């Protein structure tokens, strides 16, 4: 993932009090979430299990996809 793509993620995730680090891992608060790996493959977002490489979810590169993942997978809510 390049710097612009990571910046795009971080703008979307800021509403949830989270961001993506340089290793393309989710960080929420002071905790790095190492169980999910983020990739962009053939113009699509892929959220993969970091241990098994199995696909957890994929979708278009959009804020809607990112928000859908974090709200459905981790039940994150936007910070008020």
C-alpha positions in Angstrom: 0.0 0.0 0.0 1.4 3.4 -0.9 1.4 6.6 1.1 -1.7 8.0 -0.7 -3.7 4.8 -0.2 -2.7 4.7 3.5 -3.7 8.4 3.9 -7.1 7.6 2.3 -7.6 4.8 4.9 -6.6 7.1 7.7 -9.1 9.8 6.8 -11.9 7.3 6.9 -10.7 5.6 10.1 -10.2 8.8 12.0 -13.9 8.9 12.6 -13.5 5.6 14.5 -10.4 6.7 16.5 -8.2 4.4 14.4 -5.6 4.5 11.7 -3.3 2.3 9.6 0.4 2.1 10.5 3.4 1.8 8.2 3.0 -2.0 8.3 -0.6 -1.7 7.0 -2.1 -2.9 10.2 -5.1 -1.4 12.0 -4.3 0.6 15.1 -7.1 1.7 17.5 -6.2 3.7 20.5 -2.8 2.3 21.7 -3.5 -1.2 20.4 -2.2 -2.6 17.1 -4.5 -5.2 15.6 -2.3 -7.9 14.0 -5.0 -10.4 13.2 -6.0 -8.7 9.9 -3.8 -7.8 7.0 -4.9 -5.2 4.4 -4.0 -5.6 0.7 -4.9 -3.9 -2.5 -5.0 -6.5 -5.3 -6.2 -5.9 -8.8 -7.9 -2.6 -7.8 -9.8 -4.1 -4.9 -9.4 -4.0 -1.1 -8.7 -7.3 0.6 -8.9 -7.8 4.3 -7.2 -11.1 5.1 -6.6 -13.3 8.1 -2.9 -12.5 8.9 -2.3 -16.1 10.1 -3.9 -18.1 7.3 -4.1 -15.6 4.4 -7.8 -16.5 4.1 -10.0 -13.8 2.7 -12.2 -12.1 5.4 -13.8 -9.5 3.2 -13.1 -7.7 -0.1 -14.6 -4.8 -1.9 -14.1 -1.7 -3.9 -11.5 0.9 -2.7 -13.9 3.2 -1.0 -14.7 4.6 2.4 -17.9 2.6 2.4 -16.0 -0.7 2.2 -13.6 0.3 5.0 -16.5 1.5 7.2 -18.5 -1.6 6.4 -15.6 -3.8 7.4 -14.8 -2.2 10.8 -18.5 -1.9 11.8 -19.4 -5.5 10.8 -16.2 -7.3 11.8 -15.3 -5.4 15.0 -18.5 -3.6 15.7 -16.7 -0.3 15.8 -18.7 2.9 16.2 -17.8 6.4 15.2 -16.2 8.4 18.0 -18.4 11.3 19.0 
